[in-house]
Amino acid sequence: MPERSDLHNMLNIFVCEDNAAQRRTIVQIIQNTVLMEELDMQLVLNAGDPYVLLEKVKTSQNTGIYFLDIDLHSDMNGMKLAQQIRLFDPRGFIIFITAHSELSFMTFQYRVEAMDFVLKDNPAEAKVKIRECLLNAMERYTLQTNKTHKVYTAQVGGRKISVDYDDIFFFETSGNIHKVILHAKDRQIEFSGTIKELEGILDDSFIRCHRSFLVNRNNIKEADAKNRIIYFTNGEACLMSTRMMKGL
């Protein structure tokens, strides 16, 4: 299965509702909201058949927002469909649309984490609710993406190697001229560059503690001021200068 890359990908919206008139109403509300709020998402599929939706989800690369009717007049109800969707899109947002408020307990039976329920017998309320769900999903998705996917990409020879910020311990100046060594969780990578350039590119998680070292403060285990050594959570260590110590 291809890896879902969440960098700068828009959210995909899916609607599964077997009543054509109700489906048109839902789609209309979604499209109006996306337009009015200028949301970075697109409606990729609206269908009455859960199997059609599932086929599309299997090939989709982006995280999805799923508006699913619970009673689909098929051998697969909305809850079962949600369970299947979770296998392919574990981080997707699932919203159940139903005429029966008492169905919310079913999500526990099926162990599906639902973001919300929209009751379709109250159109005005459904409109408000759908808008809230879209805004909420956008906000949560942006937070998730920014948190998990800050990535530094180094050019090594003709290859690009990307490393999550979370997995970087520190950068050090290499013995080879104009080269830097990146110390990551499970490897070291040497590439062309300078500590000064990196300082300008990386965010404020990275601090210069010595002219030869740029460290990720989130991965520091302890700073030994007396011996001027910084220890990292993976057991590695680097030096810090007296002048830079104040900054730390």
Salt bridges, closest charged atoms under 4 A:
ASP6 OD2 - ARG91 NH1 2.57
GLU17 OE1 - LYS120 NZ 2.91
ASP18 OD2 - HIS73 ND1 2.38
GLU37 OE2 - ARG131 NH2 2.89
GLU55 OE2 - LYS58 NZ 3.36
ASP69 OD1 - LYS120 NZ 3.27
ASP71 OD2 - HIS73 NE2 3.88
ASP116 OD1 - LYS129 NZ 3.41
ASP167 OD1 - LYS185 NZ 3.72
GLU172 OE2 - HIS183 NE2 2.63
GLU199 OE1 - ARG208 NH1 2.78
ASP203 OD2 - LYS150 NZ 2.96
GLU236 OE1 - HIS183 ND1 2.78
